[in-house]
Amino acid sequence: MRSTLILAVLAGLCVAVQTSLTGAAQRTLGPLVLVAISGLTTGVFALLISFVVAKPEFTGRAVGYAVASGLLGAVIVGSIAVAAGQAGVARALSLVIATQLIVGLVLDAFGVFGAGADFSVLKALGVVLIIAGGALVVSF
């Protein structure tokens, strides 16, 4: 559990810093070049690490999921770059996080992509409270 918390906090920190860097880079490079450079860097680094650490077993389904994930990553980076450049990091991330939480609740509730179904009213209430906070960030 402790490593989960540390990794989640590390990811949150990286997303906030990456969003700032991405917004700054896209103003000069444009979103398409930025996504290409970012995706290439991520892909090369992750591939090298995975061959050394994970020693993956390739299956058609797993590779398909990885390719789809990469495409979604490009959309994510490009969209956040433009949104953060136009509206600021806090606003962009508030909207991204609110959307992630809503879709995450739905995916968890139906157990999509092999995860067990996991939903509760308290989780939904927590998401509502986070979204209310995000709405304050976006509005002011």
N, C-alpha and C positions, 0 to 999 in steps of 0.2 A: 504493500500500500504506500509506503514512504517513497519508493522509487517512482510510483505513478504520480504522486503529488509533485515531486521534483521535476519530472519530465514535463508535466502539464504546465507548471510555472515557467520552465525553460522555454517551452513552445510559445507561451503567451508573450514572454519577453521578446523572443525572436520575431514573432509576428509584428509586434509594435515597432521594433527597430527596422525590420525589413520593409514595413509599409512606408516608413519615413524615407528610407533609402530608395525605394521603388518610386515613390512620388517625385523625389528629386531627380532621379535618373530619367524618368519618362518625360520630364519637361524638356530635356535636352535631346534624348535619343528618340522619343516617340514610343508609344506603347508596343508596336510590333517588334522593333529592334530590341527593346528592353526585354520582352517576353522571350525572344530568341536567345539572347545572351544569358538570361536568368535560367531558362530551361536547359540550355546546353551545360551550364555550370552545374546545376543540380543533377542532371542526368549522369554526367561523367563522374562526379564525386560519389553519387549514390551507387553507381554500378561498380566502381572500384572497391568501395567499402563492402558491398554485398558479396562480391566474389571472395574477399579476404575473410570476412566475418561469418556470413550466413551460409555460404556454399549452397545456393538455392537449387531446388529441383524444379526444372521448367516443365510446366504443363500448359496446354492450350488455353485453358480457362484462366490460369494465373497470369499468363502473359497478356491475355485480353484485358483482364482487370487492370494490369499495370499500365497498358497503353491508354485505356480509358482514363485512368487516374492522371496520367501525364497530360492528356488533352484538357482535362478539367483543371489541372494545375496551371496550364497556360491561360485559360480563361480567368482563373482566380487572380493570378498575378497581373494580367492586363487590366482587368476590371478594377482591382484595388488601386493600381497605379493611377488610372485616370480619375477614379473617385477621390482618392486622397489628394491628388494634384489640384482638383477643382474645389473640393469641399473641406479639406483638412483631414488629418489622420483620425482624430477622435470621432468625427461624424462618420467617416467611411467605415471605420471598424465597428462603431455602434450598429450600423445597419447590417454589416456582414455578420456580426455575432448574433444579432436578433434572428436573422434568417437561418443561420446555422443551427441555432437552438430549436427553432420551430421545426425545421426539416429533420433535425436529429431526433426530436421527440416522435415524429411520425415514423421514421425508419426504425427506431427502437421498439415502438409499439407493435409494428408488424414483423419484427425480426428479419428485416431485409438483409441480404448478402450473408446469410448464415449466422448472424447474431441471434441469440435467444430473445424472444419477445420480452420487453422490459418497459413498463409504463406505470406511473402512479399519479394520483391527483397532486401529491406534494411536489413531485418533479415538475408537473405542469404549472403549479403555483409559483415555484421557484423561477421558471422561465418567464412567467408573466411579470414577476417583480424585476427581473433583469431587463426585460424589454421596456418596462416603465422607466427605469433608469436610463436606458439608451435613448428613449424618446426625449428625456430632458436634455441629454447631450445634443441631440439633433436639433431640438427646437431653440436652444439658446446659445 
